[in-house]
Amino acid sequence: MTSNRVKGPGPGILAAWFLVPVGIYCLAAVLFVFWGGFIGDEGYYALVARFLTEGSKLYRDVFCPQLPVMFHVYAGWFSLFGPGILSGRVLSAILGLGTVVFVSLACARRGGRAAGFVGGMLIACSPHVVFDLCLIKTQSMSAFLSAFFLYVLSGGVGRASIQRAAVVMAVATLMVFTRLTLLPCLILAWMLMAWDLRHRWPAFMALVAINLVIIAAAVAWFWADGNLLFDVYRVHKELWGPKSWSFAWLMVTIKSWIGNQLPIIFFFFCAIGLFVSRLLSRPRDCLRAPDFGFLCLALGGYASYTFLHWQSVQSYATHQTVVAPFAVVFAMTMLGPQISSLCGQRPLLPTLALAVLLGDAD
């Protein structure tokens, strides 16, 4: 396993290739924002955000089964452009566009320009993912923050930078306060930053201390005599918790999860196979590779989030939209050299084959 700094097409082609997934996403997002089916959660989440614009406080004045970052962002948007389902969906679509852009850039940084194109296409050409990103739900905010988190990390693999570590921790904290099941990503970020800053240990420990103080202060601010814990955790656990385990239920869940994100899961599993085979065949080279920590974080973030959802709530495919950026960036980091080589030898054929695969995904 080596660092995947892969040369790709020239700047002109690079610009065009990045415009393709962005254009496809924008077209699909317009369709979903204006004509996509209404999801029940959207109405209540938009109402909660509107209450915030009127001076209410989450968990004290308003029941809210999600963490606060999303609602305050949407409340700020509603203050500027007015409340409503359509207004909120426009913001969600903008956040979704940011997800496509940052996933593409992160993939290009770690896997090459062709990998950046494929990574963007995997998100933009997945109708279920794009639809989730256009709804007034936590998916759009969480996926955007996840994509930006990976983008920041992708540009500093192996680099010791206090500023970069601070940004990574800040974004990861926002991720946690948007969706609690992303907490392992913050812990994994601490571990990766600890390794990168191992020669600047006091500075790293100071950053972690500041991070913990901020988290504690935010929890205390929103605690509301325990309503935060009840609204976010107990309600999900007791009312919407998982069904009794059965093989049939497991198969239905897996079929829904893989079926709704087939191209993403296909590339993800191929990358996992390559990662494991290299780790078993050349363990020392893999452990010393600059990308190893980044790959472990991406894989660990996806796996931990998925496991926590299976343990705490019914694991519907829509939940996996949040960590789609992790799967795509991991896959393109591993498969980038092969994709770039294929595109360099026969530029048209792999592009057409990819279009067929993505077009037949759902």
KETIBA-674961 format. One record per residue (C-alpha): residue number from 1; residue in three letters; z, y, x. Coordinates in nm, 2 decimals, padded with zeros to 4 digits, m for minus. Layout:
<pts>
   seq   type       zz       yy       xx
   NUM    ALA        Z        Y        X
...
</pts>
This chain:
<pts>
   seq   type       zz       yy       xx
     1    MET    00.00    00.00    00.00
     2    THR   m00.11    00.32    00.16
     3    SER   m00.11    00.69    00.06
     4    ASN   m00.39    00.74   m00.20
     5    ARG   m00.54    01.06   m00.07
     6    VAL   m00.89    00.97   m00.18
     7    LYS   m01.20    01.18   m00.15
     8    GLY   m01.40    01.22   m00.46
     9    PRO   m01.70    01.41   m00.60
    10    GLY   m01.77    01.77   m00.50
    11    PRO   m01.60    02.07   m00.66
    12    GLY   m01.87    02.12   m00.91
    13    ILE   m01.85    01.77   m01.04
    14    LEU   m01.47    01.79   m01.03
    15    ALA   m01.47    02.09   m01.26
    16    ALA   m01.71    01.92   m01.50
    17    TRP   m01.52    01.60   m01.50
    18    PHE   m01.19    01.78   m01.59
    19    LEU   m01.36    01.97   m01.86
    20    VAL   m01.48    01.65   m02.03
    21    PRO   m01.13    01.51   m02.12
    22    VAL   m01.01    01.86   m02.21
    23    GLY   m01.30    01.91   m02.44
    24    ILE   m01.26    01.57   m02.61
    25    TYR   m00.89    01.64   m02.66
    26    CYS   m00.95    01.98   m02.81
    27    LEU   m01.21    01.85   m03.05
    28    ALA   m00.98    01.57   m03.17
    29    ALA   m00.68    01.80   m03.18
    30    VAL   m00.86    02.04   m03.42
    31    LEU   m00.95    01.76   m03.65
    32    PHE   m00.59    01.62   m03.65
    33    VAL   m00.42    01.96   m03.68
    34    PHE   m00.62    02.06   m03.99
    35    TRP   m00.70    01.73   m04.15
    36    GLY   m00.46    01.48   m04.00
    37    GLY   m00.23    01.30   m04.24
    38    PHE    00.11    01.45   m04.31
    39    ILE    00.42    01.27   m04.16
    40    GLY    00.75    01.31   m04.34
    41    ASP    00.95    01.41   m04.03
    42    GLU    00.73    01.72   m03.98
    43    GLY    00.85    01.90   m04.29
    44    TYR    01.22    01.86   m04.20
    45    TYR    01.17    01.94   m03.83
    46    ALA    00.98    02.26   m03.92
    47    LEU    01.25    02.35   m04.17
    48    VAL    01.52    02.31   m03.90
    49    ALA    01.32    02.53   m03.66
    50    ARG    01.29    02.79   m03.93
    51    PHE    01.67    02.78   m03.99
    52    LEU    01.72    02.87   m03.63
    53    THR    01.50    03.18   m03.67
    54    GLU    01.74    03.28   m03.94
    55    GLY    02.05    03.25   m03.72
    56    SER    02.17    02.90   m03.79
    57    LYS    02.31    02.68   m03.52
    58    LEU    02.21    02.32   m03.46
    59    TYR    02.46    02.05   m03.55
    60    ARG    02.71    02.31   m03.68
    61    ASP    02.51    02.45   m03.96
    62    VAL    02.21    02.21   m03.98
    63    PHE    02.19    01.84   m03.96
    64    CYS    01.95    01.74   m03.69
    65    PRO    01.88    01.39   m03.57
    66    GLN    01.71    01.50   m03.24
    67    LEU    01.82    01.69   m02.93
    68    PRO    01.78    02.07   m02.93
    69    VAL    01.51    02.18   m02.68
    70    MET    01.21    02.11   m02.92
    71    PHE    01.36    02.30   m03.21
    72    HIS    01.44    02.61   m03.01
    73    VAL    01.09    02.62   m02.87
    74    TYR    00.94    02.58   m03.21
    75    ALA    01.18    02.85   m03.35
    76    GLY    01.06    03.09   m03.08
    77    TRP    00.70    03.01   m03.18
    78    PHE    00.78    03.06   m03.55
    79    SER    00.94    03.39   m03.47
    80    LEU    00.61    03.51   m03.32
    81    PHE    00.35    03.34   m03.55
    82    GLY    00.54    03.25   m03.87
    83    PRO    00.69    02.92   m03.98
    84    GLY    00.49    02.64   m04.14
    85    ILE    00.34    02.30   m04.08
    86    LEU    00.00    02.44   m03.96
    87    SER    00.17    02.69   m03.73
    88    GLY    00.39    02.42   m03.58
    89    ARG    00.09    02.18   m03.54
    90    VAL   m00.10    02.44   m03.34
    91    LEU    00.19    02.46   m03.10
    92    SER    00.21    02.08   m03.07
    93    ALA   m00.17    02.07   m03.00
    94    ILE   m00.13    02.33   m02.72
    95    LEU    00.15    02.12   m02.57
    96    GLY   m00.07    01.82   m02.60
    97    LEU   m00.34    02.00   m02.42
    98    GLY   m00.10    02.07   m02.14
    99    THR   m00.02    01.70   m02.13
   100    VAL   m00.39    01.61   m02.07
   101    VAL   m00.42    01.88   m01.80
   102    PHE   m00.11    01.79   m01.61
   103    VAL   m00.18    01.41   m01.63
   104    SER   m00.53    01.47   m01.50
   105    LEU   m00.40    01.69   m01.21
   106    ALA   m00.12    01.44   m01.12
   107    CYS   m00.37    01.15   m01.12
   108    ALA   m00.61    01.35   m00.91
   109    ARG   m00.34    01.44   m00.66
   110    ARG   m00.23    01.08   m00.61
   111    GLY   m00.54    00.88   m00.68
   112    GLY   m00.84    01.10   m00.62
   113    ARG   m01.07    01.31   m00.84
   114    ALA   m01.23    01.02   m01.02
   115    ALA   m00.88    00.89   m01.10
   116    GLY   m00.80    01.23   m01.24
   117    PHE   m01.10    01.21   m01.47
   118    VAL   m01.01    00.86   m01.59
   119    GLY   m00.65    00.95   m01.64
   120    GLY   m00.74    01.25   m01.85
   121    MET   m00.98    01.04   m02.05
   122    LEU   m00.72    00.77   m02.12
   123    ILE   m00.50    01.03   m02.29
   124    ALA   m00.78    01.23   m02.46
   125    CYS   m00.97    00.93   m02.59
   126    SER   m00.67    00.75   m02.75
   127    PRO   m00.67    00.86   m03.11
   128    HIS   m00.32    00.75   m03.18
   129    VAL   m00.18    00.93   m02.88
   130    VAL   m00.37    01.25   m02.96
   131    PHE   m00.25    01.23   m03.33
   132    ASP    00.11    01.20   m03.22
   133    LEU    00.07    01.50   m02.98
   134    CYS   m00.05    01.71   m03.27
   135    LEU    00.25    01.65   m03.50
   136    ILE    00.57    01.85   m03.53
   137    LYS    00.78    01.58   m03.37
   138    THR    00.95    01.53   m03.04
   139    GLN    00.64    01.35   m02.90
   140    SER    00.44    01.66   m02.81
   141    MET    00.73    01.83   m02.63
   142    SER    00.85    01.52   m02.45
   143    ALA    00.50    01.41   m02.34
   144    PHE    00.43    01.76   m02.21
   145    LEU    00.75    01.78   m02.01
   146    SER    00.69    01.42   m01.88
   147    ALA    00.34    01.51   m01.77
   148    PHE    00.46    01.83   m01.59
   149    PHE    00.75    01.64   m01.44
   150    LEU    00.50    01.39   m01.28
   151    TYR    00.27    01.67   m01.18
   152    VAL    00.55    01.84   m00.98
   153    LEU    00.65    01.52   m00.82
   154    SER    00.29    01.42   m00.74
   155    GLY    00.24    01.72   m00.51
   156    GLY    00.54    01.66   m00.29
   157    VAL    00.56    01.29   m00.21
   158    GLY    00.77    01.25    00.10
   159    ARG    00.83    01.63    00.14
   160    ALA    01.18    01.76    00.16
   161    SER    01.19    02.08   m00.04
   162    ILE    01.50    02.23   m00.21
   163    GLN    01.28    02.44   m00.44
   164    ARG    01.08    02.14   m00.55
   165    ALA    01.39    01.94   m00.61
   166    ALA    01.54    02.22   m00.82
   167    VAL    01.22    02.24   m01.04
   168    VAL    01.22    01.86   m01.08
   169    MET    01.58    01.85   m01.19
   170    ALA    01.53    02.14   m01.43
   171    VAL    01.23    01.98   m01.60
   172    ALA    01.40    01.64   m01.61
   173    THR    01.70    01.80   m01.78
   174    LEU    01.48    01.96   m02.04
   175    MET    01.33    01.61   m02.09
   176    VAL    01.67    01.46   m02.16
   177    PHE    01.76    01.74   m02.40
   178    THR    01.44    01.67   m02.59
   179    ARG    01.48    01.29   m02.60
   180    LEU    01.79    01.11   m02.48
   181    THR    01.61    00.79   m02.39
   182    LEU    01.45    00.99   m02.10
   183    LEU    01.79    01.01   m01.93
   184    PRO    01.70    00.73   m01.68
   185    CYS    01.41    00.96   m01.55
   186    LEU    01.67    01.22   m01.45
   187    ILE    01.87    00.96   m01.27
   188    LEU    01.56    00.82   m01.09
   189    ALA    01.46    01.18   m01.00
   190    TRP    01.81    01.23   m00.84
   191    MET    01.75    00.91   m00.64
   192    LEU    01.41    01.01   m00.52
   193    MET    01.52    01.36   m00.43
   194    ALA    01.82    01.21   m00.24
   195    TRP    01.58    01.02   m00.02
   196    ASP    01.35    01.31    00.03
   197    LEU    01.64    01.54    00.12
   198    ARG    01.84    01.28    00.31
   199    HIS    01.84    01.52    00.61
   200    ARG    01.97    01.80    00.40
   201    TRP    02.25    01.62    00.22
   202    PRO    02.48    01.92    00.15
   203    ALA    02.20    02.11   m00.02
   204    PHE    02.10    01.81   m00.23
   205    MET    02.46    01.75   m00.34
   206    ALA    02.49    02.11   m00.44
   207    LEU    02.18    02.08   m00.66
   208    VAL    02.32    01.77   m00.83
   209    ALA    02.65    01.95   m00.89
   210    ILE    02.47    02.25   m01.04
   211    ASN    02.26    02.01   m01.25
   212    LEU    02.57    01.83   m01.39
   213    VAL    02.75    02.16   m01.47
   214    ILE    02.44    02.28   m01.67
   215    ILE    02.43    01.95   m01.86
   216    ALA    02.80    01.96   m01.93
   217    ALA    02.78    02.33   m02.05
   218    ALA    02.48    02.24   m02.28
   219    VAL    02.66    01.95   m02.43
   220    ALA    02.98    02.16   m02.49
   221    TRP    02.77    02.44   m02.65
   222    PHE    02.60    02.21   m02.90
   223    TRP    02.89    01.97   m02.94
   224    ALA    03.00    02.11   m03.28
   225    ASP    03.31    01.90   m03.32
   226    GLY    03.12    01.58   m03.26
   227    ASN    02.83    01.65   m03.49
   228    LEU    02.59    01.63   m03.19
   229    LEU    02.69    01.28   m03.12
   230    PHE    02.68    01.18   m03.49
   231    ASP    02.35    01.34   m03.56
   232    VAL    02.16    01.22   m03.26
   233    TYR    02.32    00.88   m03.18
   234    ARG    02.52    00.74   m03.46
   235    VAL    02.26    00.81   m03.73
   236    HIS    01.98    00.64   m03.53
   237    LYS    02.21    00.35   m03.44
   238    GLU    02.36    00.28   m03.78
   239    LEU    02.08    00.38   m04.02
   240    TRP    01.76    00.33   m03.82
   241    GLY    01.87    00.07   m03.57
   242    PRO    01.66   m00.24   m03.48
   243    LYS    01.62   m00.53   m03.72
   244    SER    01.78   m00.86   m03.64
   245    TRP    01.59   m01.01   m03.35
   246    SER    01.31   m01.26   m03.44
   247    PHE    01.00   m01.38   m03.26
   248    ALA    00.78   m01.26   m03.55
   249    TRP    00.93   m00.91   m03.54
   250    LEU    00.88   m00.90   m03.16
   251    MET    00.52   m00.99   m03.19
   252    VAL    00.46   m00.73   m03.46
   253    THR    00.61   m00.46   m03.24
   254    ILE    00.41   m00.57   m02.93
   255    LYS    00.09   m00.58   m03.13
   256    SER    00.14   m00.23   m03.27
   257    TRP    00.24   m00.09   m02.93
   258    ILE   m00.05   m00.25   m02.73
   259    GLY   m00.30   m00.21   m03.01
   260    ASN   m00.24    00.17   m03.05
   261    GLN   m00.27    00.23   m02.67
   262    LEU   m00.50   m00.05   m02.56
   263    PRO   m00.69    00.13   m02.28
   264    ILE   m00.38    00.28   m02.13
   265    ILE   m00.19   m00.05   m02.14
   266    PHE   m00.49   m00.23   m01.99
   267    PHE   m00.50   m00.01   m01.69
   268    PHE   m00.12    00.00   m01.67
   269    PHE   m00.09   m00.38   m01.66
   270    CYS   m00.37   m00.41   m01.40
   271    ALA   m00.19   m00.16   m01.18
   272    ILE    00.14   m00.35   m01.22
   273    GLY   m00.03   m00.67   m01.11
   274    LEU   m00.17   m00.49   m00.80
   275    PHE    00.16   m00.33   m00.72
   276    VAL    00.35   m00.66   m00.74
   277    SER    00.09   m00.85   m00.54
   278    ARG    00.10   m00.60   m00.26
   279    LEU    00.48   m00.59   m00.27
   280    LEU    00.50   m00.96   m00.23
   281    SER    00.23   m01.00    00.03
   282    ARG    00.31   m00.69    00.24
   283    PRO    00.67   m00.58    00.16
   284    ARG    00.73   m00.38    00.47
   285    ASP    00.40   m00.18    00.44
   286    CYS    00.48   m00.11    00.07
   287    LEU    00.83    00.00    00.13
   288    ARG    00.72    00.24    00.40
   289    ALA    00.43    00.38    00.20
   290    PRO    00.46    00.75    00.10
   291    ASP    00.38    00.67   m00.26
   292    PHE    00.64    00.39   m00.30
   293    GLY    00.92    00.61   m00.43
   294    PHE    00.69    00.79   m00.67
   295    LEU    00.54    00.47   m00.80
   296    CYS    00.89    00.32   m00.86
   297    LEU    01.00    00.63   m01.05
   298    ALA    00.69    00.62   m01.27
   299    LEU    00.73    00.25   m01.34
   300    GLY    01.10    00.27   m01.38
   301    GLY    01.08    00.57   m01.62
   302    TYR    00.84    00.38   m01.84
   303    ALA    01.03    00.06   m01.84
   304    SER    01.37    00.21   m01.90
   305    TYR    01.25    00.42   m02.19
   306    THR    01.08    00.13   m02.35
   307    PHE    01.39   m00.09   m02.31
   308    LEU    01.63    00.17   m02.45
   309    HIS    01.41    00.21   m02.76
   310    TRP    01.40   m00.16   m02.82
   311    GLN    01.78   m00.17   m02.80
   312    SER    01.86    00.14   m03.00
   313    VAL    01.59    00.20   m03.26
   314    GLN    01.29    00.02   m03.41
   315    SER    01.03    00.04   m03.13
   316    TYR    00.73    00.17   m03.31
   317    ALA    00.41    00.24   m03.11
   318    THR    00.45    00.62   m03.17
   319    HIS    00.76    00.62   m02.95
   320    GLN    00.55    00.51   m02.65
   321    THR    00.34    00.82   m02.67
   322    VAL    00.62    01.00   m02.49
   323    VAL    00.58    00.79   m02.18
   324    ALA    00.21    00.75   m02.19
   325    PRO    00.19    01.00   m01.90
   326    PHE    00.41    00.76   m01.69
   327    ALA    00.18    00.47   m01.75
   328    VAL   m00.14    00.66   m01.68
   329    VAL   m00.02    00.83   m01.36
   330    PHE    00.12    00.50   m01.23
   331    ALA   m00.20    00.32   m01.30
   332    MET   m00.43    00.59   m01.15
   333    THR   m00.21    00.62   m00.84
   334    MET   m00.25    00.24   m00.78
   335    LEU   m00.61    00.20   m00.89
   336    GLY   m00.74    00.54   m00.76
   337    PRO   m00.91    00.40   m00.44
   338    GLN   m01.09    00.13   m00.64
   339    ILE   m01.21    00.38   m00.91
   340    SER   m01.33    00.63   m00.65
   341    SER   m01.51    00.36   m00.46
   342    LEU   m01.68    00.24   m00.78
   343    CYS   m01.78    00.59   m00.89
   344    GLY   m01.91    00.67   m00.54
   345    GLN   m02.14    00.37   m00.53
   346    ARG   m02.27    00.39   m00.89
   347    PRO   m02.16    00.71   m01.06
   348    LEU   m02.33    00.66   m01.39
   349    LEU   m02.25    00.29   m01.46
   350    PRO   m01.87    00.31   m01.45
   351    THR   m01.87    00.63   m01.65
   352    LEU   m02.07    00.46   m01.93
   353    ALA   m01.86    00.14   m01.91
   354    LEU   m01.54    00.35   m01.94
   355    ALA   m01.69    00.54   m02.24
   356    VAL   m01.76    00.21   m02.41
   357    LEU   m01.41    00.08   m02.34
   358    LEU   m01.24    00.40   m02.46
   359    GLY   m01.47    00.44   m02.76
   360    ASP   m01.38    00.08   m02.88
   361    ALA   m01.01    00.12   m02.81
   362    ASP   m00.90    00.17   m03.17
</pts>
